[in-house]
Amino acid sequence: MDILGNETLIDVLHEKCRMHGEKVFLLFEDNSGSKLKYTYNEFLERVNRLSHVLLGFGVKKGDRVTLHLPNSSEFLVSWFAIANIGAVMVPTNVLATSNEMDYVIEHSESVLLITEEEYLEKFETSKVALERLKGILLTRVVTSTHENVSVDNLIAQASSKNPNISLSAKDVVAILYTSGTTSKPKGCLITHTNYLYTGEAVAKSVRFSPEDRSLIVLPLFHGNGQYYLFMPALVIGGSVAITERFSATQYVQQAKRLKATIGSLFAAPIRMILAQTKDLTEQENLLRFIFFAQSVAPEELKAFEERLDTKLLQLYGMTETVAPPLMNPLDRRIDNTSIGKPLLGSEVKLLDQQGEEVSVGQPGQIAVRGEPGRTMMKGYLKNHEATNVTIQNGWLLTGDKATMNEQGYFYFVDRQKDMIKRAGENIAASEVENIIMEHGDVYEASVVGVPDPVRDETIKAYIILKENRSLTPDALITHCRKTMAKFKVPDHIEFVEDFPRTSVGKIQKNKLREGF
């Protein structure tokens, strides 16, 4: 027995209802500014009602249910209703194409789809969806055409009693698919205990309290909002505010309106917020700190913290690691050029290509110790080979490279697969990107290796300029030559309006390579 015990998500929800039943648990603001509010008790009642709706569709324990929803209160209700009957949530990106959804539905063996009327078209002609799914439930109906499958209509008639289905902490409760930027997505098997471990680890590391309110603006289908914001709020008895989507123009005002105290962003949203016209009331927000991931220039970090009068905490994590193994410490020296120090309960080391631990200051692959299904994902769905490559002897091999200094702070170097090999020299794309972004006219840079018949690979840099700035390729190459070794200087420069990105702002470098 340890702090996690043998509890499930549903056990914890019932406990919080007993402790804080009439307290506001969930606030949701849609794109129009309309708000919806649930207390803990109201949330549980809706979860129970939807649980009976799902049972009425023949969903059984262990069945997979695909969620194809934007951020909404119904996303969370659906997640917990699925868990409540022992089924498995498969959340997906609403921007996914019909073919991409066919793959997820088929690979996960989903039996039911929960979505909105807006996204129906991509499923109605899908042979996979029509043959596999028992039905499609709609959480937001605009017309009357599909009223017979409207979740609201069915919930209104359903029982509010707990379905009392036997659950185990070891049960898989979600399959979270990786972004799939380089290959077919892999489905990470996440258990009840995985979620609760994440909530406890994050909450205790940053002093989440029952008075805290998480602000989730990034897509909920992704682990970030589920892991770092929702679960800590639940286990501690706090509350959650959700917006339908991220808006750079509205972020600070939404944080103020929803009285949020903790947030989470990526590099691109941080830059987007900084690009907005400054509002003199921005510092009136209640945000204690904001988690973030991915590289942000030191001057941008300083400008953001001063502008919002809050702290930024860079962390490092993956869908597979569940809790972030590395995070900047809230109550010690914060170095946001680093990805932090090991989190409470985490053990991290850096390995060379032979699997040996590297010395201080040397780059190595990040490896995280854990127990599958407890402190790391249980494995990949239907992919034992990939599971065995990723999890070896109790260590999860991330595929990311970092260095560590004498004080125990880790510094991200690059994805191992994102290293460029040019004429025998290994070059970290992030190193070249960081130097390019020191140029005053550059807003963002992405560097990739592209095939070269003589040097194996050559370096191409895609550049987004700051607004109303101009720059020539020759001038940028001259800048690079002043600050980096000759073999690291890009051979090709292309100015672009934006990069292809995943739903959380990660640059899809495979598409940049394909474009070349």
Phi, psi and omega per residue, in radians:
M1 nan 2.367 3.034
D2 -2.378 -2.915 -3.065
I3 -1.018 -0.465 -3.092
L4 -1.382 -0.463 -3.112
G5 1.006 -2.517 3.133
N6 -2.172 0.583 -3.090
E7 -1.441 2.745 3.046
T8 -1.934 2.991 3.038
L9 -0.962 -0.696 -3.085
I10 -1.229 -0.665 3.059
D11 -0.996 -0.809 -3.094
V12 -1.171 -0.711 3.106
L13 -1.051 -0.771 3.109
H14 -1.099 -0.711 3.123
E15 -1.062 -0.773 -3.126
K16 -1.184 -0.566 3.069
C17 -1.148 -0.665 3.094
R18 -1.161 -0.615 -3.084
M19 -1.481 -0.661 -2.989
H20 -2.342 0.611 -2.951
G21 -0.861 -0.733 -3.070
E22 -1.663 0.094 3.116
K23 -1.389 2.500 3.071
V24 -1.124 2.181 -3.132
F25 -1.840 -0.692 -3.007
L26 -2.366 2.271 2.989
L27 -2.099 2.350 3.102
F28 -2.250 2.321 3.096
E29 -2.118 2.111 -3.131
D30 -1.517 -3.088 -3.047
N31 -1.120 -0.420 -3.135
S32 -1.487 -0.143 -3.102
G33 1.672 -0.035 3.097
S34 -1.225 2.522 -3.075
K35 -2.076 2.625 3.053
L36 -2.309 2.514 -3.059
K37 -2.352 2.376 3.024
Y38 -2.208 2.358 2.885
T39 -1.372 2.995 3.074
Y40 -0.980 -0.796 -3.111
N41 -1.144 -0.708 3.137
E42 -1.144 -0.669 3.110
F43 -1.107 -0.829 -3.139
L44 -1.076 -0.711 3.129
E45 -1.055 -0.761 -3.140
R46 -1.181 -0.638 3.070
V47 -1.050 -0.798 3.137
N48 -1.100 -0.744 -3.140
R49 -1.087 -0.800 3.132
L50 -1.170 -0.545 3.076
S51 -1.004 -0.758 3.130
H52 -1.220 -0.565 3.057
V53 -1.090 -0.790 3.141
L54 -1.116 -0.720 3.085
L55 -1.072 -0.631 3.112
G56 -1.137 -0.439 3.069
F57 -1.494 0.067 3.098
G58 1.478 0.253 3.111
V59 -1.284 2.218 -3.087
K60 -1.970 2.937 3.090
K61 -0.976 2.301 -3.141
G62 1.602 -0.282 3.100
D63 -1.181 2.638 3.104
R64 -1.764 2.399 3.119
V65 -2.174 2.123 -3.138
T66 -1.472 2.263 3.019
L67 -1.802 2.102 3.086
H68 -2.125 1.309 -2.996
L69 -2.308 2.562 2.931
P70 -1.296 3.072 3.055
N71 -0.993 2.291 -3.107
S72 -2.958 2.884 3.043
S73 -1.128 -0.587 -3.096
E74 -1.232 -0.418 3.026
F75 -1.051 -0.857 -3.105
L76 -1.193 -0.716 3.098
V77 -1.060 -0.760 -3.138
S78 -1.116 -0.774 3.121
W79 -0.942 -0.857 -3.062
F80 -1.352 -0.506 3.068
A81 -1.187 -0.703 3.083
I82 -1.077 -0.792 3.113
A83 -1.114 -0.607 -3.064
N84 -1.112 -0.455 -3.139
I85 -1.865 0.188 3.084
G86 1.393 0.222 3.107
A87 -1.554 -3.059 -3.006
V88 -2.226 2.178 3.104
M89 -1.382 2.377 3.022
V90 -2.151 1.559 -3.101
P91 -1.391 2.480 -3.080
T92 -2.337 2.846 -3.107
N93 -1.405 2.191 -3.116
V94 -1.163 -0.247 3.093
L95 -1.509 -0.095 -3.132
A96 -1.094 2.542 3.122
T97 -1.389 2.997 3.106
S98 -1.032 -0.765 3.138
N99 -1.116 -0.715 3.126
E100 -1.130 -0.666 3.111
M101 -1.229 -0.630 3.062
D102 -0.982 -0.766 -3.127
Y103 -1.080 -0.832 -3.081
V104 -1.145 -0.780 -3.131
I105 -1.082 -0.760 -3.131
E106 -1.214 -0.822 -3.069
H107 -1.164 -0.680 -3.134
S108 -1.411 -0.227 -3.082
E109 1.044 0.733 3.131
S110 -1.129 2.549 -3.134
V111 -1.922 -0.217 -3.095
L112 -2.595 2.605 3.116
L113 -2.133 2.310 3.017
I114 -2.009 2.095 -3.079
T115 -2.628 -2.954 3.081
E116 -2.002 2.767 -3.114
E117 -0.974 -0.574 -3.115
E118 -1.014 -0.503 -3.042
Y119 -1.811 0.103 -3.041
L120 -1.087 -0.617 -3.012
E121 -0.992 -0.652 -3.089
K122 -1.217 -0.244 -3.138
F123 -1.836 -0.450 -2.964
E124 -1.191 -0.393 3.105
T125 -1.874 0.135 -3.097
S126 -1.435 2.101 3.116
K127 -1.119 -0.679 3.135
V128 -1.079 -0.862 -3.111
A129 -1.097 -0.774 -3.090
L130 -1.139 -0.615 -3.092
E131 -1.442 -0.573 -3.007
R132 -1.628 -0.719 -2.965
L133 -1.358 2.441 3.039
K134 -1.341 -0.376 -3.134
G135 3.084 3.017 3.095
I136 -2.229 2.178 3.094
L137 -1.788 2.395 -3.130
L138 -1.927 2.227 -3.119
T139 -1.596 -0.315 3.114
R140 -2.468 1.928 -3.075
V141 -1.883 2.171 -3.131
V142 -1.584 -0.745 3.125
T143 -1.843 3.096 -3.124
S144 -1.621 -0.006 -3.039
T145 -1.028 -0.666 -3.017
H146 -1.962 0.502 -3.066
E147 -1.060 -0.501 -3.080
N148 -1.188 -0.269 3.101
V149 -2.070 0.350 3.110
S150 -1.278 2.236 3.129
V151 -1.027 -0.732 -3.120
D152 -1.031 -0.770 3.128
N153 -1.098 -0.742 -3.102
L154 -1.266 -0.667 3.140
I155 -1.111 -0.660 -3.111
A156 -1.053 -0.489 -3.094
Q157 -1.713 -0.101 -3.017
A158 -1.524 2.802 3.096
S159 -1.235 2.563 3.091
S160 -1.724 0.109 -3.119
K161 -1.375 2.626 3.068
N162 -1.134 2.252 -3.112
P163 -1.206 -0.227 3.059
N164 0.936 0.921 3.063
I165 -1.678 2.343 -3.090
S166 -1.127 2.204 -3.130
L167 -2.181 2.698 3.084
S168 -2.227 2.520 3.122
A169 -1.041 -0.435 -3.104
K170 -1.451 -0.172 -3.102
D171 -1.107 2.443 2.960
V172 -1.226 2.243 -3.081
V173 -2.048 -0.204 3.117
A174 -2.683 2.622 2.968
I175 -2.108 1.914 -3.124
L176 -1.790 2.045 -3.111
Y177 -1.458 2.364 3.069
T178 -1.155 2.873 -3.003
S179 -1.135 -0.411 3.076
G180 1.164 0.718 -3.114
T181 -1.347 -0.323 -3.118
T182 -2.131 -0.206 -3.113
S183 -2.818 -3.080 3.077
K184 -1.039 2.419 3.137
P185 -1.032 2.559 3.057
K186 -1.855 2.425 -3.110
G187 -1.598 1.968 3.134
C188 -1.442 2.198 -3.126
L189 -1.507 2.055 -3.053
I190 -2.048 2.240 -3.097
T191 -1.701 2.977 3.020
H192 -0.963 -0.821 -3.103
T193 -1.091 -0.665 3.080
N194 -0.946 -0.851 -3.124
Y195 -1.110 -0.773 -3.089
L196 -1.214 -0.639 3.052
Y197 -1.044 -0.788 3.138
T198 -1.048 -0.818 3.133
G199 -1.036 -0.807 -3.129
E200 -1.150 -0.776 -3.072
A201 -1.120 -0.797 -3.116
V202 -1.230 -0.787 -3.093
A203 -1.015 -0.765 -3.071
K204 -1.353 -0.388 -3.130
S205 -1.379 -0.485 -3.075
V206 -2.145 0.277 3.054
R207 1.041 0.802 2.931
F208 -1.004 2.454 3.100
S209 -2.290 2.909 3.091
P210 -1.063 -0.301 3.119
E211 -1.513 -0.185 -3.113
D212 -1.346 2.609 3.073
R213 -2.303 2.054 3.113
S214 -1.335 2.503 3.063
L215 -1.967 1.972 -3.124
I216 -1.849 1.942 3.103
V217 -2.034 -0.315 3.100
L218 -1.443 2.755 -3.030
P219 -0.995 2.295 -3.098
L220 -1.261 -0.333 3.117
F221 -1.161 -0.340 -3.108
H222 -1.533 2.673 -3.082
G223 -1.109 -0.459 -3.037
N224 -0.927 -1.000 -3.106
G225 -1.152 -0.683 3.132
Q226 -1.168 -0.853 -3.021
Y227 -1.282 -0.948 -2.881
Y228 -1.583 -0.326 -3.061
L229 -2.095 -0.846 -3.079
F230 -1.260 -0.879 -3.042
M231 -1.115 -0.743 3.071
P232 -1.050 -0.679 3.135
A233 -1.116 -0.706 -3.128
L234 -1.169 -0.888 -3.028
V235 -1.159 -0.433 -3.098
I236 -1.662 -0.186 -3.111
G237 1.438 0.512 3.084
G238 -1.573 -2.628 -3.140
S239 -2.460 2.926 -3.038
V240 -2.313 2.356 2.999
A241 -2.016 2.342 -3.082
I242 -2.217 2.416 2.975
T243 -1.935 2.667 -3.074
E244 -1.100 -0.576 3.090
R245 -2.721 2.915 3.059
F246 -1.362 2.369 3.060
S247 -2.322 2.030 3.130
A248 -1.088 -0.626 -3.107
T249 -1.277 -0.451 -3.040
Q250 -1.866 -0.151 -2.946
Y251 -0.938 -0.921 -3.065
V252 -1.173 -0.710 3.129
Q253 -1.140 -0.662 3.081
Q254 -1.139 -0.723 3.097
A255 -1.021 -0.685 3.121
K256 -1.228 -0.839 -3.114
R257 -1.051 -0.705 -3.052
L258 -1.576 0.014 3.083
K259 0.956 0.797 -3.126
A260 -1.411 2.574 3.137
T261 -2.026 -0.297 -3.091
I262 -2.430 2.369 -3.141
G263 -2.346 3.102 3.096
S264 -2.631 2.320 -3.110
L265 -2.449 3.001 2.979
F266 -1.982 3.083 -3.084
A267 -1.025 -0.843 -3.072
A268 -1.054 -0.822 3.081
P269 -1.056 -0.621 3.099
I270 -1.069 -0.780 3.135
R271 -1.162 -0.645 3.121
M272 -1.107 -0.706 3.121
I273 -1.144 -0.759 3.125
L274 -1.081 -0.487 -3.106
A275 -1.345 -0.188 -3.118
Q276 -1.366 2.726 3.051
T277 -1.086 2.315 -3.062
K278 -1.220 2.391 3.105
D279 -1.915 2.234 -3.075
L280 -1.136 -0.276 -3.122
T281 -1.656 0.041 -3.040
E282 -1.034 -0.606 -3.080
Q283 -1.310 -0.011 3.106
E284 -1.434 0.069 3.122
N285 -1.234 2.902 -3.118
L286 -1.803 0.154 -3.039
L287 -1.112 2.104 3.078
R288 -1.354 -0.730 3.105
F289 -2.852 2.884 3.102
I290 -2.313 2.123 2.986
F291 -1.152 2.610 2.953
F292 -2.645 2.820 3.105
A293 -2.431 2.772 -3.105
Q294 1.430 2.729 -2.977
S295 -1.192 2.249 3.028
V296 -2.245 2.334 -3.100
A297 -1.089 2.536 -3.109
P298 -0.946 -0.685 -3.130
E299 -1.211 -0.524 3.079
E300 -1.251 -0.691 3.075
L301 -1.014 -0.842 -3.133
K302 -1.103 -0.762 -3.122
A303 -1.105 -0.712 -3.120
F304 -1.155 -0.823 -3.115
E305 -1.106 -0.701 3.137
E306 -1.222 -0.668 -3.096
R307 -1.167 -0.737 -3.107
L308 -1.689 -0.104 -3.105
D309 0.941 0.921 3.117
T310 -2.545 2.989 3.103
K311 -1.689 2.575 2.932
L312 -1.855 2.478 3.086
L313 -2.253 1.860 3.084
Q314 -1.317 2.415 3.089
L315 -2.311 3.011 3.088
Y316 -2.354 2.296 3.084
G317 -2.886 2.912 3.100
M318 -2.366 2.857 3.028
T319 -0.954 -0.675 -3.071
E320 -1.218 -0.550 -3.073
T321 -1.422 -0.193 -2.989
V322 0.963 -1.694 3.090
A323 -1.099 2.588 3.082
P324 -1.202 2.138 -3.138
P325 -1.250 -0.383 -3.110
L326 -2.263 2.423 3.118
M327 -2.769 2.548 3.020
N328 -1.170 2.371 -3.068
P329 -1.341 2.232 -3.088
L330 -1.078 -0.666 -3.004
D331 -1.860 0.237 3.065
R332 -2.240 -2.920 -3.116
R333 -1.123 2.201 3.106
I334 -1.691 2.202 3.060
D335 -2.191 1.594 -3.042
N336 -1.373 0.071 2.890
T337 -1.424 -0.177 3.090
S338 -1.832 2.908 3.057
I339 -1.665 0.213 2.957
G340 1.739 -2.865 3.131
K341 -2.051 2.868 3.132
P342 -0.999 2.367 3.118
L343 -1.260 2.808 3.052
L344 -0.895 2.157 3.120
G345 1.554 -0.066 -3.120
S346 -1.739 2.602 3.019
E347 -2.318 2.187 -3.017
V348 -2.280 2.448 3.005
K349 -2.454 2.892 -3.127
L350 -2.024 2.303 -3.019
L351 -2.083 2.509 3.020
D352 -1.465 -3.057 -3.062
Q353 -1.176 -0.316 3.099
Q354 -1.618 0.034 3.139
G355 1.467 0.209 3.110
E356 -1.648 2.564 -3.131
E357 -1.221 2.348 -3.106
V358 -1.498 2.860 3.114
S359 -1.466 2.913 -3.136
V360 -0.981 2.332 3.111
G361 1.548 -0.185 -3.141
Q362 -1.679 2.467 3.139
P363 -1.291 2.492 3.090
G364 -2.746 2.868 3.130
Q365 -1.259 2.349 3.113
I366 -1.251 2.181 3.076
A367 -2.153 2.373 -3.044
V368 -2.122 2.162 3.108
R369 -1.330 2.487 3.099
G370 -3.037 3.100 3.107
E371 -2.008 2.050 -3.132
P372 -0.959 2.337 3.135
G373 1.435 -0.041 3.133
R374 -2.210 -1.149 -3.141
T375 -1.926 0.086 2.956
M376 -2.621 2.924 -3.130
M377 -0.921 2.728 3.120
K378 -1.265 -0.526 -3.119
G379 2.713 -3.019 3.088
Y380 -1.735 2.388 3.140
L381 -1.070 2.192 3.057
K382 0.965 0.546 -3.105
N383 -2.547 1.278 -3.121
H384 -1.132 -0.613 -3.117
E385 -1.075 -0.853 3.136
A386 -1.147 -0.643 3.100
T387 -1.067 -0.789 -3.099
N388 -1.231 -0.481 3.067
V389 -1.278 -0.659 -3.063
T390 -1.408 -0.691 -3.119
I391 -1.938 1.984 -3.099
Q392 -2.292 2.069 3.085
N393 0.937 0.717 3.082
G394 1.440 0.121 3.120
W395 -2.057 2.305 3.078
L396 -1.623 2.083 -3.131
L397 -1.597 2.050 -2.943
T398 -1.457 -0.403 -3.029
G399 1.412 0.076 3.115
D400 -1.887 2.531 -3.141
K401 -1.872 2.521 3.122
A402 -2.623 2.942 2.947
T403 -2.094 2.863 3.082
M404 -2.281 2.411 3.108
N405 -1.650 -3.129 -3.084
E406 -1.098 -0.457 -3.123
Q407 -1.514 -0.009 3.091
G408 1.531 0.219 3.054
Y409 -1.529 2.400 -3.137
F410 -1.733 2.481 -3.114
Y411 -2.183 2.103 -3.097
F412 -1.136 2.358 3.090
V413 -1.838 -1.032 -3.127
D414 3.138 2.880 2.899
R415 -1.141 2.412 3.102
Q416 -0.994 -0.680 -3.127
K417 -1.361 -0.091 -3.140
D418 -1.752 0.175 3.035
M419 -1.338 2.435 3.119
I420 -1.771 2.255 3.121
K421 -1.901 1.888 -3.068
R422 -2.091 1.972 3.114
A423 0.880 0.758 3.089
G424 1.516 -0.147 3.130
E425 -1.703 2.288 3.054
N426 -1.539 2.194 -3.067
I427 -2.163 2.219 3.076
A428 -1.390 2.102 -3.136
A429 -0.986 -0.656 -3.095
S430 -1.138 -0.568 3.118
E431 -1.110 -0.776 3.130
V432 -1.155 -0.733 3.134
E433 -1.045 -0.779 -3.103
N434 -1.094 -0.673 3.132
I435 -1.226 -0.719 3.095
I436 -1.039 -0.717 -3.059
M437 -1.298 -0.108 3.013
E438 -1.303 -0.286 3.103
H439 -1.212 2.334 -3.029
G440 -1.113 -0.334 -3.118
D441 -1.650 -0.134 -3.043
V442 -1.629 2.229 3.088
Y443 -1.532 -0.804 -3.118
E444 -2.738 2.599 -3.119
A445 -2.368 2.561 3.034
S446 -2.393 2.187 -3.030
V447 -2.002 2.347 3.127
V448 -2.334 2.742 2.992
G449 -1.629 2.344 3.132
V450 -2.167 2.651 -3.024
P451 -1.020 2.464 3.088
D452 -2.441 2.236 -3.055
P453 -1.169 -0.342 -3.091
V454 -1.794 -0.786 -2.994
R455 -1.848 0.336 -3.067
D456 1.239 -1.079 3.091
E457 -2.384 2.671 2.974
T458 -2.143 2.886 -2.985
I459 -1.823 2.236 3.047
K460 -2.099 2.341 3.119
A461 -1.993 2.196 3.024
Y462 -1.725 2.287 -2.960
I463 -2.200 2.326 2.922
I464 -1.868 2.162 -3.138
L465 -1.520 2.718 3.017
K466 -1.163 2.734 -3.080
E467 -1.026 2.349 3.092
N468 1.118 0.423 3.063
R469 -1.914 2.705 3.070
S470 -2.315 2.616 -3.092
L471 -2.803 2.468 3.103
T472 -1.729 2.703 3.068
P473 -0.977 -0.724 -3.120
D474 -1.089 -0.712 -3.139
A475 -1.132 -0.668 3.141
L476 -1.228 -0.685 3.101
I477 -1.124 -0.665 3.072
T478 -1.059 -0.738 3.076
H479 -1.031 -0.771 -3.119
C480 -1.134 -0.705 -3.111
R481 -1.114 -0.453 -3.142
K482 -1.305 -0.401 -2.955
T483 -2.178 0.020 3.118
M484 -2.559 2.781 3.130
A485 -1.029 2.615 -3.047
K486 -0.974 -0.703 -3.059
F487 -1.239 -0.198 3.121
K488 -1.655 -0.181 -3.078
V489 -1.240 2.289 -3.139
P490 -1.030 2.520 3.066
D491 -1.571 -0.456 -3.086
H492 -2.295 2.407 3.073
I493 -2.167 2.299 3.050
E494 -2.348 2.221 3.105
F495 -1.573 2.298 -3.074
V496 -2.318 2.819 3.094
E497 -1.363 -0.630 3.133
D498 -2.824 2.961 3.103
F499 -1.821 2.687 2.938
P500 -1.158 2.309 -3.045
R501 -2.324 2.762 2.941
T502 -1.363 3.105 -3.072
S503 -1.149 -0.333 3.139
V504 -1.847 0.279 2.999
G505 1.606 0.017 3.102
K506 -1.238 2.368 -3.137
I507 -1.284 2.269 3.135
Q508 -1.547 1.546 -3.048
K509 -1.167 -0.460 3.100
N510 -1.079 -0.617 3.121
K511 -1.260 -0.564 3.056
L512 -1.145 -0.700 3.116
R513 -1.157 -0.723 3.124
E514 -1.088 -0.667 3.125
G515 -1.082 -0.619 3.102
F516 -1.151 nan nan
